[in-house]
Amino acid sequence: MIEVAVREEAELGEGPTWDPAARRLVWVDILGSRVHTYDPASGRRTVFATEQHVGAAKPRVNGGLVVNLRDGVGVYDARGAFSWLHREPVPGRRGNDAAVAPDGALWAGTMRYDEAPGGGTLSRLAPDGTVRAVLGDVAVSNGTGWSPDGLRMYYIDSPTRRVDVFDVDPSTQHPVNRRPLAVIEDGAGFPDGLAVDADGCVWVALWDGGAVRRYTPSGALDRVLELPVRRPTACAFGGPGLTDLYVTTARTGLDRPHPLSGSLLVVPDAGQGLPQPPFAG
């Protein structure tokens, strides 16, 4: 049963992440330059503006948030003060989805506003501040996640219509041996954000597909959640037991958006999620 967690008109809602320390969900409106939080126990919400388009916001070990902005990656400390960690402005490009790996590193994606092939990247920002570009031929860098044992990394470059899987080298944390896990068929939308559950299954939001799908570790489709909105963007497990699936949505580009487009949706007791590590930098 799909419920409305937060009724909102976000232009491009994205990146839901459960913050266990604060017991709240963090998500962003990329084009609205807003970071939202939501406490499901109390219903309390907060919203604050960023000075640039914000692709993702993730909790930090030392409090506050790490954010993937238009011109690079920065942090808001526990008092709300901002500082850059890695600034790399490129005209026509912005930060998009990001994820924190089991070792506490941030994997931050970028894309061109015109979604030109090869205009985006995927980089690893280590806790010590070291930055390494991992993929440099990306169009729309989106969902990234890891298997429960950390030995597989999943990744989506949306226009490819694929959910790819890599093996992770334990000594370097570098992903190798890229291959497709699943291919989204024509007419079913484009893969966007993803979440990995405790069984190692991959949940994928389908932009223009109006659904979230779950794929097994072997790539078999075994569950489909049909949504009332056309453009779900990403999903994440949250709540005290990590059993509720939260889904961000968008209304940008739609002539007649559904009334819930841009809202934060939730599917209670959808499955069993994995704890998401905070950024260790």
C-alpha positions as CSV (number, residue, x, y, z in Angstrom):
1,M,0.0,0.0,0.0
2,I,1.5,3.3,-1.1
3,E,1.2,6.2,1.2
4,V,2.2,9.9,1.1
5,A,4.9,10.7,3.6
6,V,5.4,14.3,2.7
7,R,3.1,16.1,0.3
8,E,5.3,18.5,-1.7
9,E,5.8,20.0,-5.1
10,A,9.5,19.4,-5.6
11,E,10.7,20.0,-9.1
12,L,13.1,17.1,-8.9
13,G,12.9,15.2,-5.7
14,E,15.9,12.9,-5.3
15,G,18.3,11.0,-3.1
16,P,16.3,9.7,-0.1
17,T,18.6,8.6,2.7
18,W,17.8,7.4,6.2
19,D,19.9,9.1,8.9
20,P,19.8,6.6,11.9
21,A,21.5,9.0,14.3
22,A,18.8,11.7,13.8
23,R,16.0,9.2,13.0
24,R,15.0,11.1,10.0
25,L,14.9,10.8,6.2
26,V,17.0,13.3,4.2
27,W,16.2,14.1,0.6
28,V,16.7,16.9,-1.9
29,D,15.0,18.9,-4.6
30,I,17.8,19.2,-7.1
31,L,16.4,22.0,-9.2
32,G,14.8,23.7,-6.2
33,S,18.2,23.9,-4.4
34,R,16.6,22.5,-1.3
35,V,17.5,19.9,1.3
36,H,14.5,18.3,3.1
37,T,14.4,16.2,6.3
38,Y,11.4,14.3,7.6
39,D,10.9,12.6,11.0
40,P,8.2,9.9,10.5
41,A,7.7,9.5,14.3
42,S,6.8,13.1,14.9
43,G,6.0,14.3,11.4
44,R,8.5,17.1,11.9
45,R,10.0,18.5,8.7
46,T,12.8,20.9,7.9
47,V,13.8,22.6,4.6
48,F,16.9,24.6,3.9
49,A,18.2,26.2,0.8
50,T,21.6,25.6,-0.9
51,E,23.3,28.2,-3.0
52,Q,23.5,25.8,-6.0
53,H,21.6,23.0,-7.4
54,V,22.1,20.0,-5.0
55,G,22.2,16.5,-6.4
56,A,22.5,14.6,-3.1
57,A,22.8,15.2,0.7
58,K,24.2,12.4,3.0
59,P,24.8,12.2,6.7
60,R,28.3,12.6,8.1
61,V,30.0,10.8,11.0
62,N,30.7,14.1,12.7
63,G,27.3,15.5,12.2
64,G,25.8,17.7,9.4
65,L,25.7,16.7,5.8
66,V,27.9,16.2,2.8
67,V,26.3,17.6,-0.4
68,N,27.0,17.0,-4.1
69,L,26.5,20.5,-5.6
70,R,26.7,22.0,-9.1
71,D,30.4,22.9,-8.7
72,G,31.6,20.1,-6.5
73,V,31.3,18.5,-3.1
74,G,31.0,20.4,0.2
75,V,29.8,19.9,3.7
76,Y,27.5,21.6,6.1
77,D,28.7,21.0,9.7
78,A,26.5,20.3,12.6
79,R,26.0,24.1,13.1
80,G,25.1,24.6,9.4
81,A,28.4,26.2,8.4
82,F,29.4,25.4,4.8
83,S,32.8,24.6,3.4
84,W,34.1,23.0,0.1
85,L,35.8,19.6,0.1
86,H,36.3,19.4,-3.6
87,R,35.5,22.2,-5.9
88,E,35.6,21.5,-9.7
89,P,33.2,23.8,-11.6
90,V,32.6,22.8,-15.2
91,P,30.3,25.1,-17.3
92,G,27.1,23.3,-18.1
93,R,27.6,20.4,-15.6
94,R,26.2,19.7,-12.2
95,G,26.3,17.1,-9.4
96,N,23.7,14.4,-9.5
97,D,23.1,11.3,-7.3
98,A,25.7,10.2,-4.8
99,A,26.1,7.3,-2.3
100,V,28.3,6.4,0.6
101,A,30.3,3.2,0.3
102,P,30.8,0.7,3.2
103,D,34.2,2.2,3.9
104,G,32.7,5.7,4.4
105,A,33.9,7.1,1.0
106,L,31.5,9.3,-1.0
107,W,30.8,8.2,-4.6
108,A,29.6,11.4,-6.4
109,G,28.2,11.5,-9.9
110,T,27.9,14.4,-12.3
111,M,26.0,15.1,-15.5
112,R,25.6,17.9,-18.1
113,Y,22.4,19.9,-18.0
114,D,21.8,18.9,-21.6
115,E,22.5,15.2,-20.7
116,A,25.1,15.0,-23.4
117,P,26.8,11.5,-23.6
118,G,30.2,11.5,-22.0
119,G,29.6,14.8,-20.2
120,G,29.3,13.2,-16.8
121,T,31.6,11.4,-14.3
122,L,31.6,9.2,-11.3
123,S,34.3,9.9,-8.7
124,R,35.3,8.6,-5.3
125,L,35.9,11.1,-2.5
126,A,37.9,9.3,0.2
127,P,37.4,10.2,3.9
128,D,40.9,11.9,3.8
129,G,39.8,14.2,1.0
130,T,41.5,12.3,-1.9
131,V,39.5,12.4,-5.1
132,R,39.7,9.8,-7.8
133,A,37.7,9.8,-11.0
134,V,36.5,6.3,-11.6
135,L,34.2,6.6,-14.6
136,G,34.7,9.5,-17.1
137,D,32.3,8.5,-20.0
138,V,28.9,9.0,-18.3
139,A,25.8,10.7,-19.5
140,V,23.5,10.8,-16.4
141,S,25.2,9.4,-13.4
142,N,22.5,8.0,-11.1
143,G,21.9,5.1,-8.6
144,T,25.0,3.6,-6.9
145,G,24.9,0.9,-4.2
146,W,26.7,-2.1,-2.7
147,S,25.8,-5.7,-1.9
148,P,25.5,-6.7,1.8
149,D,29.1,-8.1,1.8
150,G,30.5,-5.1,0.0
151,L,32.0,-7.2,-2.8
152,R,29.6,-5.9,-5.5
153,M,28.8,-2.4,-6.6
154,Y,25.7,-1.5,-8.6
155,Y,25.6,1.5,-10.9
156,I,23.2,3.2,-13.2
157,D,23.9,5.6,-16.1
158,S,20.3,6.2,-17.0
159,P,20.3,6.6,-20.8
160,T,22.0,3.1,-21.1
161,R,18.7,1.6,-19.7
162,R,21.0,-0.8,-17.7
163,V,21.6,-1.6,-14.1
164,D,25.3,-2.5,-14.1
165,V,27.2,-4.5,-11.6
166,F,30.9,-4.5,-10.7
167,D,33.1,-6.6,-8.6
168,V,34.9,-4.6,-5.9
169,D,38.6,-5.2,-5.3
170,P,38.8,-5.4,-1.4
171,S,42.3,-4.1,-1.3
172,T,41.6,-0.9,-3.3
173,Q,37.8,-0.6,-3.2
174,H,38.1,-0.1,-7.0
175,P,35.2,-1.6,-9.1
176,V,36.2,-4.0,-11.9
177,N,34.6,-6.4,-14.3
178,R,31.6,-4.2,-15.3
179,R,28.6,-6.1,-16.8
180,P,24.8,-5.7,-17.0
181,L,22.7,-7.0,-14.1
182,A,19.4,-6.0,-15.8
183,V,18.2,-4.1,-18.9
184,I,15.0,-2.0,-18.8
185,E,12.9,-2.8,-21.8
186,D,11.7,0.0,-24.2
187,G,8.5,1.6,-22.9
188,A,9.2,0.8,-19.2
189,G,11.0,4.0,-18.4
190,F,14.6,4.7,-17.5
191,P,16.5,3.4,-14.4
192,D,17.2,6.2,-11.9
193,G,18.1,5.8,-8.3
194,L,18.5,2.4,-6.5
195,A,18.6,0.8,-3.1
196,V,20.0,-2.6,-2.1
197,D,18.1,-4.6,0.6
198,A,19.3,-7.1,3.2
199,D,18.8,-10.0,0.7
200,G,21.1,-8.4,-1.8
201,C,18.2,-7.5,-4.1
202,V,18.3,-4.2,-6.0
203,W,15.3,-1.8,-6.0
204,V,15.3,0.5,-9.0
205,A,13.1,3.6,-9.5
206,L,11.9,3.9,-13.1
207,W,11.8,7.5,-14.4
208,D,8.9,7.8,-16.9
209,G,8.0,4.3,-15.9
210,G,5.8,5.0,-12.8
211,A,7.2,2.1,-10.9
212,V,9.9,0.7,-8.6
213,R,11.2,-2.7,-9.5
214,R,13.2,-5.2,-7.4
215,Y,15.9,-7.4,-9.1
216,T,17.5,-10.4,-7.5
217,P,21.3,-10.7,-7.3
218,S,21.2,-12.8,-10.4
219,G,19.3,-10.1,-12.3
220,A,15.8,-11.7,-12.2
221,L,12.8,-9.3,-11.9
222,D,10.8,-10.5,-8.9
223,R,8.7,-7.6,-7.7
224,V,7.1,-4.4,-9.2
225,L,5.5,-1.6,-7.2
226,E,3.2,0.5,-9.4
227,L,3.1,4.1,-8.4
228,P,0.5,6.9,-9.1
229,V,3.2,9.2,-10.4
230,R,5.0,9.0,-13.7
231,R,8.5,10.1,-12.5
232,P,9.8,8.3,-9.4
233,T,13.4,9.1,-9.1
234,A,15.0,7.1,-6.2
235,C,14.2,4.9,-3.3
236,A,15.7,4.0,0.1
237,F,14.7,2.0,3.2
238,G,14.0,3.9,6.3
239,G,12.2,3.9,9.6
240,P,13.4,2.4,12.9
241,G,13.6,-1.1,11.5
242,L,14.6,-0.1,7.9
243,T,11.5,-1.8,6.6
244,D,9.7,1.2,4.9
245,L,10.6,2.0,1.4
246,Y,10.7,5.8,0.7
247,V,10.4,7.0,-2.9
248,T,11.2,10.5,-4.1
249,T,9.4,11.9,-7.2
250,A,9.6,14.7,-9.8
251,R,7.3,17.0,-11.6
252,T,9.8,18.7,-13.9
253,G,9.1,18.5,-17.6
254,L,5.5,17.3,-17.1
255,D,2.7,19.3,-18.7
256,R,0.1,17.9,-16.4
257,P,1.8,16.4,-13.4
258,H,-0.1,14.1,-11.0
259,P,-1.1,15.9,-7.8
260,L,1.5,13.8,-5.9
261,S,4.3,14.5,-8.4
262,G,7.2,16.0,-6.3
263,S,6.0,14.4,-3.1
264,L,7.8,11.9,-0.9
265,L,6.0,8.5,-1.0
266,V,6.4,5.5,1.3
267,V,5.5,1.8,1.1
268,P,5.4,0.5,4.7
269,D,6.9,-2.9,5.4
270,A,8.1,-3.3,1.8
271,G,11.2,-5.3,2.8
272,Q,14.3,-5.3,4.9
273,G,16.8,-2.6,4.2
274,L,20.5,-2.3,4.9
275,P,22.0,0.4,7.3
276,Q,23.6,3.1,5.2
277,P,27.0,4.3,6.4
278,P,27.6,8.0,7.0
279,F,30.3,9.8,5.2
280,A,33.5,9.4,7.2
281,G,35.2,12.6,5.9
